[in-house]
Amino acid sequence: MMMGADVENGNLGPYQDRPRTFPNMRSKPYAPLMFRILRGINVRVLVILLLLGFGYVFYIGASTSPIIVFVFTVCIVSFLLSIYLTKWVLTKDEGPPEMVQISEAIRDGAEGFFRTQYGTISKMALLLALVILSIYLFRNTTPQQEASGLGRATSACITVAAFLLGALCSGVAGYVGMWVSVRANVRVSSAARRSAREALQIAVRAGGFSALVVVGMAVVGIAILYAAFYVWLEVDSPGSMKVTDLPLLLVGYGFGASFVALFAQLGGGIFTKAADVGADLVGKVEQGIPEDDPRNPAVIADLVLDFNFTKFLIYIDA
């Protein structure tokens, strides 16, 4: 057993270098419940449901303003373009088996991290939604709400719906960004062995996918809320609220998105710092393993957050 004095004096002895082979410990790929449900639906049925949903959204947008229809169109085009970029990136070579093994380990760690973190955040979001509902049910109504006939129950339901939609859009943007980034990183590394231009092209297109999804999710969520509340509350009708007061009902959307971002920062920050310190103390100091050697499990854990934590926070904060 190594003594503390040996560690302090650096008398660790030579590290017995061994071939960098990794056991096949690839776990079962994880997909969120929503994605698993969509996969179980027949493709034709799913296409019909999507067309009906888009049609209803466009109908609500047309009942609101031509600008809303234009916004919906731009968002759909951005989503289609992001799908094209994803398919283009995934067609690229992943490199030799050693790179694939490390990439799969990082991918497993990222999926496990998101599964745990999103499970916790979703439970806290539902709990906070109940708290918001209770507060709005017992708070005093403002003169503007009384003039427009907006009661406590209606105001509470609107705020909770906006909060949950904001949290959902933020979470989806973060997950799809992570899903693409863990698959694009190894392809960028593989392309860098051949050409810097090819590596830069893959990196830019993978980042472009994330940017399109983030902006599209943020804009389409606000547009859906605006159009739905406009039609449901009969804005600008006699005895109803004015259109200038409608944005005040959308504050819950930003709060939901910020809620997911806040707890992702807390959990992810603690995780990455713990992995980084653990890799240094146990690997380099106690065992003498070279820095960033993938045989150290803490290095893989650190790479999970190095590759994904910063990107994830950018996606959900946007």
Secondary structure by P-SEA (a helix, b strand, c coil): cccaaaaaacccccccccccccccccccccccaaaaaaaaccaaaaaaaaaaaaaaaaaaaaaccaaaaaaaaaaaaaaaaaaaaaaaaaacccccaaaaaaaaaaaaaaaaaaaaaaaaaaaaaaaaaaaaaaaaacccccaaaaaacccaaaaaaaaaaaaaaaaaaaaaaaaaaaaaaaaaaaaaaaaaaccaaaaaaaaaaaaaaaaaaaaaaaaaaaaaaaaaaaaaaccccccccccccccccaaaaaaaaaaaaaaaaaaaaaaaaaaaaaaaaaccccccccccccccaaaaaaaaaaacaaaaaaaaac
